[in-house]
Amino acid sequence: MPNTPISEQARQRAREELERRGQTVKGFALQNDLNPSTVYAVLSGQSQCRRGEAHRAAVLLGIKDGVIEE
């Protein structure tokens, strides 16, 4: 499913999971060495999450199946 847009349902599940854990978006971003603005863009649907930090954020949030190269 490469380049498949991430559904709003997946984004909503990720937001709910953060809330369930009592974690803020900013806290999640800082914990994972991500820019908070990028994580907000991923969760709001402003980013297609195809590469770079947005891809990494989507994979870590569990809304995209992918590989993170270190």
Jmol script that loads the backbone (N, CA, C; Angstrom):
load data "model"
ATOM      1  N   MET A   1       0.801  -1.196   0.000  1.00  0.00           N
ATOM      2  CA  MET A   1       0.000   0.000   0.000  1.00  0.00           C
ATOM      3  C   MET A   1       0.850   1.269   0.000  1.00  0.00           C
ATOM      4  N   PRO A   2       1.959   1.284  -0.690  1.00  0.00           N
ATOM      5  CA  PRO A   2       2.765   2.491  -0.718  1.00  0.00           C
ATOM      6  C   PRO A   2       1.997   3.658  -1.316  1.00  0.00           C
ATOM      7  N   ASN A   3       2.274   4.841  -0.779  1.00  0.00           N
ATOM      8  CA  ASN A   3       1.665   6.080  -1.258  1.00  0.00           C
ATOM      9  C   ASN A   3       0.155   6.111  -1.114  1.00  0.00           C
ATOM     10  N   THR A   4      -0.403   5.236  -0.289  1.00  0.00           N
ATOM     11  CA  THR A   4      -1.830   5.265  -0.018  1.00  0.00           C
ATOM     12  C   THR A   4      -2.079   6.329   1.036  1.00  0.00           C
ATOM     13  N   PRO A   5      -3.027   7.208   0.776  1.00  0.00           N
ATOM     14  CA  PRO A   5      -3.300   8.235   1.779  1.00  0.00           C
ATOM     15  C   PRO A   5      -3.708   7.603   3.112  1.00  0.00           C
ATOM     16  N   ILE A   6      -3.293   8.227   4.181  1.00  0.00           N
ATOM     17  CA  ILE A   6      -3.637   7.740   5.506  1.00  0.00           C
ATOM     18  C   ILE A   6      -5.052   8.196   5.828  1.00  0.00           C
ATOM     19  N   SER A   7      -5.873   7.267   6.261  1.00  0.00           N
ATOM     20  CA  SER A   7      -7.275   7.586   6.500  1.00  0.00           C
ATOM     21  C   SER A   7      -7.448   8.452   7.745  1.00  0.00           C
ATOM     22  N   GLU A   8      -8.531   9.182   7.777  1.00  0.00           N
ATOM     23  CA  GLU A   8      -8.866   9.991   8.940  1.00  0.00           C
ATOM     24  C   GLU A   8      -9.112   9.093  10.142  1.00  0.00           C
ATOM     25  N   GLN A   9      -9.644   7.896   9.908  1.00  0.00           N
ATOM     26  CA  GLN A   9      -9.874   6.960  11.012  1.00  0.00           C
ATOM     27  C   GLN A   9      -8.554   6.572  11.681  1.00  0.00           C
ATOM     28  N   ALA A  10      -7.515   6.343  10.888  1.00  0.00           N
ATOM     29  CA  ALA A  10      -6.208   5.989  11.441  1.00  0.00           C
ATOM     30  C   ALA A  10      -5.637   7.152  12.239  1.00  0.00           C
ATOM     31  N   ARG A  11      -5.794   8.351  11.721  1.00  0.00           N
ATOM     32  CA  ARG A  11      -5.311   9.530  12.437  1.00  0.00           C
ATOM     33  C   ARG A  11      -6.067   9.701  13.757  1.00  0.00           C
ATOM     34  N   GLN A  12      -7.373   9.471  13.712  1.00  0.00           N
ATOM     35  CA  GLN A  12      -8.184   9.590  14.923  1.00  0.00           C
ATOM     36  C   GLN A  12      -7.779   8.543  15.962  1.00  0.00           C
ATOM     37  N   ARG A  13      -7.521   7.323  15.507  1.00  0.00           N
ATOM     38  CA  ARG A  13      -7.076   6.265  16.441  1.00  0.00           C
ATOM     39  C   ARG A  13      -5.761   6.650  17.100  1.00  0.00           C
ATOM     40  N   ALA A  14      -4.858   7.261  16.340  1.00  0.00           N
ATOM     41  CA  ALA A  14      -3.568   7.680  16.906  1.00  0.00           C
ATOM     42  C   ALA A  14      -3.781   8.777  17.950  1.00  0.00           C
ATOM     43  N   ARG A  15      -4.674   9.734  17.671  1.00  0.00           N
ATOM     44  CA  ARG A  15      -4.961  10.782  18.649  1.00  0.00           C
ATOM     45  C   ARG A  15      -5.573  10.179  19.908  1.00  0.00           C
ATOM     46  N   GLU A  16      -6.486   9.220  19.730  1.00  0.00           N
ATOM     47  CA  GLU A  16      -7.121   8.565  20.877  1.00  0.00           C
ATOM     48  C   GLU A  16      -6.111   7.766  21.696  1.00  0.00           C
ATOM     49  N   GLU A  17      -5.163   7.124  21.030  1.00  0.00           N
ATOM     50  CA  GLU A  17      -4.143   6.352  21.731  1.00  0.00           C
ATOM     51  C   GLU A  17      -3.243   7.273  22.562  1.00  0.00           C
ATOM     52  N   LEU A  18      -2.883   8.414  22.007  1.00  0.00           N
ATOM     53  CA  LEU A  18      -2.097   9.375  22.778  1.00  0.00           C
ATOM     54  C   LEU A  18      -2.885   9.826  24.005  1.00  0.00           C
ATOM     55  N   GLU A  19      -4.170  10.107  23.819  1.00  0.00           N
ATOM     56  CA  GLU A  19      -5.021  10.533  24.931  1.00  0.00           C
ATOM     57  C   GLU A  19      -5.155   9.421  25.973  1.00  0.00           C
ATOM     58  N   ARG A  20      -5.312   8.192  25.513  1.00  0.00           N
ATOM     59  CA  ARG A  20      -5.452   7.052  26.424  1.00  0.00           C
ATOM     60  C   ARG A  20      -4.217   6.915  27.310  1.00  0.00           C
ATOM     61  N   ARG A  21      -3.047   7.194  26.727  1.00  0.00           N
ATOM     62  CA  ARG A  21      -1.790   7.108  27.483  1.00  0.00           C
ATOM     63  C   ARG A  21      -1.507   8.371  28.290  1.00  0.00           C
ATOM     64  N   GLY A  22      -2.355   9.383  28.135  1.00  0.00           N
ATOM     65  CA  GLY A  22      -2.145  10.635  28.853  1.00  0.00           C
ATOM     66  C   GLY A  22      -0.954  11.407  28.333  1.00  0.00           C
ATOM     67  N   GLN A  23      -0.673  11.248  27.054  1.00  0.00           N
ATOM     68  CA  GLN A  23       0.509  11.863  26.452  1.00  0.00           C
ATOM     69  C   GLN A  23       0.083  12.964  25.490  1.00  0.00           C
ATOM     70  N   THR A  24       0.749  14.088  25.565  1.00  0.00           N
ATOM     71  CA  THR A  24       0.476  15.173  24.637  1.00  0.00           C
ATOM     72  C   THR A  24       1.189  14.919  23.313  1.00  0.00           C
ATOM     73  N   VAL A  25       0.737  15.604  22.293  1.00  0.00           N
ATOM     74  CA  VAL A  25       1.403  15.491  20.991  1.00  0.00           C
ATOM     75  C   VAL A  25       2.832  16.011  21.111  1.00  0.00           C
ATOM     76  N   LYS A  26       2.988  17.121  21.802  1.00  0.00           N
ATOM     77  CA  LYS A  26       4.335  17.683  21.982  1.00  0.00           C
ATOM     78  C   LYS A  26       5.220  16.719  22.760  1.00  0.00           C
ATOM     79  N   GLY A  27       4.678  16.110  23.798  1.00  0.00           N
ATOM     80  CA  GLY A  27       5.443  15.150  24.585  1.00  0.00           C
ATOM     81  C   GLY A  27       5.876  13.954  23.759  1.00  0.00           C
ATOM     82  N   PHE A  28       4.957  13.446  22.922  1.00  0.00           N
ATOM     83  CA  PHE A  28       5.281  12.327  22.034  1.00  0.00           C
ATOM     84  C   PHE A  28       6.400  12.734  21.082  1.00  0.00           C
ATOM     85  N   ALA A  29       6.278  13.940  20.523  1.00  0.00           N
ATOM     86  CA  ALA A  29       7.281  14.418  19.568  1.00  0.00           C
ATOM     87  C   ALA A  29       8.658  14.512  20.217  1.00  0.00           C
ATOM     88  N   LEU A  30       8.713  15.133  21.376  1.00  0.00           N
ATOM     89  CA  LEU A  30      10.000  15.308  22.040  1.00  0.00           C
ATOM     90  C   LEU A  30      10.594  13.975  22.477  1.00  0.00           C
ATOM     91  N   GLN A  31       9.754  13.064  22.939  1.00  0.00           N
ATOM     92  CA  GLN A  31      10.216  11.738  23.355  1.00  0.00           C
ATOM     93  C   GLN A  31      10.850  10.984  22.190  1.00  0.00           C
ATOM     94  N   ASN A  32      10.334  11.218  20.980  1.00  0.00           N
ATOM     95  CA  ASN A  32      10.811  10.499  19.799  1.00  0.00           C
ATOM     96  C   ASN A  32      11.715  11.349  18.908  1.00  0.00           C
ATOM     97  N   ASP A  33      12.213  12.464  19.445  1.00  0.00           N
ATOM     98  CA  ASP A  33      13.127  13.339  18.720  1.00  0.00           C
ATOM     99  C   ASP A  33      12.532  13.818  17.398  1.00  0.00           C
ATOM    100  N   LEU A  34      11.277  14.263  17.474  1.00  0.00           N
ATOM    101  CA  LEU A  34      10.558  14.790  16.312  1.00  0.00           C
ATOM    102  C   LEU A  34      10.184  16.241  16.575  1.00  0.00           C
ATOM    103  N   ASN A  35       9.991  16.990  15.518  1.00  0.00           N
ATOM    104  CA  ASN A  35       9.502  18.354  15.639  1.00  0.00           C
ATOM    105  C   ASN A  35       7.998  18.281  15.936  1.00  0.00           C
ATOM    106  N   PRO A  36       7.524  18.925  17.016  1.00  0.00           N
ATOM    107  CA  PRO A  36       6.091  18.876  17.326  1.00  0.00           C
ATOM    108  C   PRO A  36       5.200  19.340  16.175  1.00  0.00           C
ATOM    109  N   SER A  37       5.646  20.334  15.406  1.00  0.00           N
ATOM    110  CA  SER A  37       4.848  20.808  14.262  1.00  0.00           C
ATOM    111  C   SER A  37       4.636  19.706  13.232  1.00  0.00           C
ATOM    112  N   THR A  38       5.630  18.867  13.046  1.00  0.00           N
ATOM    113  CA  THR A  38       5.514  17.751  12.106  1.00  0.00           C
ATOM    114  C   THR A  38       4.476  16.762  12.581  1.00  0.00           C
ATOM    115  N   VAL A  39       4.491  16.439  13.873  1.00  0.00           N
ATOM    116  CA  VAL A  39       3.526  15.480  14.417  1.00  0.00           C
ATOM    117  C   VAL A  39       2.112  16.041  14.311  1.00  0.00           C
ATOM    118  N   TYR A  40       1.942  17.336  14.627  1.00  0.00           N
ATOM    119  CA  TYR A  40       0.622  17.956  14.470  1.00  0.00           C
ATOM    120  C   TYR A  40       0.166  17.891  13.016  1.00  0.00           C
ATOM    121  N   ALA A  41       1.069  18.137  12.066  1.00  0.00           N
ATOM    122  CA  ALA A  41       0.720  18.086  10.639  1.00  0.00           C
ATOM    123  C   ALA A  41       0.314  16.679  10.231  1.00  0.00           C
ATOM    124  N   VAL A  42       0.998  15.664  10.737  1.00  0.00           N
ATOM    125  CA  VAL A  42       0.656  14.270  10.430  1.00  0.00           C
ATOM    126  C   VAL A  42      -0.735  13.951  10.966  1.00  0.00           C
ATOM    127  N   LEU A  43      -0.993  14.321  12.210  1.00  0.00           N
ATOM    128  CA  LEU A  43      -2.277  13.988  12.835  1.00  0.00           C
ATOM    129  C   LEU A  43      -3.448  14.779  12.249  1.00  0.00           C
ATOM    130  N   SER A  44      -3.173  15.944  11.695  1.00  0.00           N
ATOM    131  CA  SER A  44      -4.255  16.756  11.128  1.00  0.00           C
ATOM    132  C   SER A  44      -4.510  16.454   9.654  1.00  0.00           C
ATOM    133  N   GLY A  45      -3.625  15.683   9.039  1.00  0.00           N
ATOM    134  CA  GLY A  45      -3.798  15.357   7.628  1.00  0.00           C
ATOM    135  C   GLY A  45      -3.148  16.347   6.686  1.00  0.00           C
ATOM    136  N   GLN A  46      -2.365  17.274   7.215  1.00  0.00           N
ATOM    137  CA  GLN A  46      -1.695  18.265   6.376  1.00  0.00           C
ATOM    138  C   GLN A  46      -0.459  17.703   5.690  1.00  0.00           C
ATOM    139  N   SER A  47      -0.002  16.549   6.146  1.00  0.00           N
ATOM    140  CA  SER A  47       1.196  15.929   5.572  1.00  0.00           C
ATOM    141  C   SER A  47       0.829  14.584   4.948  1.00  0.00           C
ATOM    142  N   GLN A  48       1.438  14.272   3.816  1.00  0.00           N
ATOM    143  CA  GLN A  48       1.188  12.989   3.161  1.00  0.00           C
ATOM    144  C   GLN A  48       2.060  11.876   3.735  1.00  0.00           C
ATOM    145  N   CYS A  49       3.027  12.223   4.538  1.00  0.00           N
ATOM    146  CA  CYS A  49       3.872  11.258   5.263  1.00  0.00           C
ATOM    147  C   CYS A  49       4.631  10.316   4.337  1.00  0.00           C
ATOM    148  N   ARG A  50       5.107  10.811   3.239  1.00  0.00           N
ATOM    149  CA  ARG A  50       5.800   9.955   2.273  1.00  0.00           C
ATOM    150  C   ARG A  50       7.273   9.764   2.555  1.00  0.00           C
ATOM    151  N   ARG A  51       7.907  10.757   3.198  1.00  0.00           N
ATOM    152  CA  ARG A  51       9.354  10.650   3.428  1.00  0.00           C
ATOM    153  C   ARG A  51       9.753  11.543   4.586  1.00  0.00           C
ATOM    154  N   GLY A  52      10.974  11.353   5.011  1.00  0.00           N
ATOM    155  CA  GLY A  52      11.551  12.213   6.032  1.00  0.00           C
ATOM    156  C   GLY A  52      10.888  12.088   7.396  1.00  0.00           C
ATOM    157  N   GLU A  53      10.885  13.201   8.107  1.00  0.00           N
ATOM    158  CA  GLU A  53      10.395  13.212   9.476  1.00  0.00           C
ATOM    159  C   GLU A  53       8.898  12.892   9.567  1.00  0.00           C
ATOM    160  N   ALA A  54       8.112  13.307   8.585  1.00  0.00           N
ATOM    161  CA  ALA A  54       6.677  12.999   8.600  1.00  0.00           C
ATOM    162  C   ALA A  54       6.448  11.497   8.450  1.00  0.00           C
ATOM    163  N   HIS A  55       7.214  10.858   7.598  1.00  0.00           N
ATOM    164  CA  HIS A  55       7.135   9.397   7.449  1.00  0.00           C
ATOM    165  C   HIS A  55       7.470   8.729   8.771  1.00  0.00           C
ATOM    166  N   ARG A  56       8.544   9.174   9.386  1.00  0.00           N
ATOM    167  CA  ARG A  56       8.981   8.604  10.669  1.00  0.00           C
ATOM    168  C   ARG A  56       7.903   8.788  11.738  1.00  0.00           C
ATOM    169  N   ALA A  57       7.315   9.973  11.793  1.00  0.00           N
ATOM    170  CA  ALA A  57       6.265  10.240  12.776  1.00  0.00           C
ATOM    171  C   ALA A  57       5.060   9.333  12.552  1.00  0.00           C
ATOM    172  N   ALA A  58       4.652   9.162  11.304  1.00  0.00           N
ATOM    173  CA  ALA A  58       3.493   8.318  11.001  1.00  0.00           C
ATOM    174  C   ALA A  58       3.749   6.869  11.389  1.00  0.00           C
ATOM    175  N   VAL A  59       4.946   6.383  11.138  1.00  0.00           N
ATOM    176  CA  VAL A  59       5.285   5.000  11.501  1.00  0.00           C
ATOM    177  C   VAL A  59       5.287   4.854  13.026  1.00  0.00           C
ATOM    178  N   LEU A  60       5.892   5.801  13.735  1.00  0.00           N
ATOM    179  CA  LEU A  60       5.946   5.735  15.193  1.00  0.00           C
ATOM    180  C   LEU A  60       4.565   5.865  15.827  1.00  0.00           C
ATOM    181  N   LEU A  61       3.685   6.626  15.188  1.00  0.00           N
ATOM    182  CA  LEU A  61       2.310   6.763  15.680  1.00  0.00           C
ATOM    183  C   LEU A  61       1.467   5.525  15.376  1.00  0.00           C
ATOM    184  N   GLY A  62       1.980   4.685  14.479  1.00  0.00           N
ATOM    185  CA  GLY A  62       1.263   3.473  14.134  1.00  0.00           C
ATOM    186  C   GLY A  62       0.186   3.667  13.085  1.00  0.00           C
ATOM    187  N   ILE A  63       0.240   4.781  12.364  1.00  0.00           N
ATOM    188  CA  ILE A  63      -0.787   5.030  11.355  1.00  0.00           C
ATOM    189  C   ILE A  63      -0.303   4.701   9.943  1.00  0.00           C
ATOM    190  N   LYS A  64       0.951   4.289   9.849  1.00  0.00           N
ATOM    191  CA  LYS A  64       1.518   3.923   8.553  1.00  0.00           C
ATOM    192  C   LYS A  64       2.457   2.740   8.750  1.00  0.00           C
ATOM    193  N   ASP A  65       2.360   1.783   7.869  1.00  0.00           N
ATOM    194  CA  ASP A  65       3.288   0.666   7.883  1.00  0.00           C
ATOM    195  C   ASP A  65       4.529   1.087   7.116  1.00  0.00           C
ATOM    196  N   GLY A  66       5.665   1.004   7.746  1.00  0.00           N
ATOM    197  CA  GLY A  66       6.875   1.434   7.080  1.00  0.00           C
ATOM    198  C   GLY A  66       8.107   1.097   7.871  1.00  0.00           C
ATOM    199  N   VAL A  67       9.235   1.433   7.305  1.00  0.00           N
ATOM    200  CA  VAL A  67      10.535   1.150   7.912  1.00  0.00           C
ATOM    201  C   VAL A  67      11.197   2.491   8.245  1.00  0.00           C
ATOM    202  N   ILE A  68      11.824   2.529   9.393  1.00  0.00           N
ATOM    203  CA  ILE A  68      12.581   3.714   9.796  1.00  0.00           C
ATOM    204  C   ILE A  68      14.052   3.353   9.738  1.00  0.00           C
ATOM    205  N   GLU A  69      14.777   3.993   8.837  1.00  0.00           N
ATOM    206  CA  GLU A  69      16.212   3.767   8.708  1.00  0.00           C
ATOM    207  C   GLU A  69      16.931   4.691   9.675  1.00  0.00           C
ATOM    208  N   GLU A  70      17.841   4.155  10.446  1.00  0.00           N
ATOM    209  CA  GLU A  70      18.607   4.952  11.411  1.00  0.00           C
ATOM    210  C   GLU A  70      19.850   5.494  10.767  1.00  0.00           C
TER     211      GLU A  70
END
end "model"
wireframe off; spacefill off
backbone 0.3
color backbone group
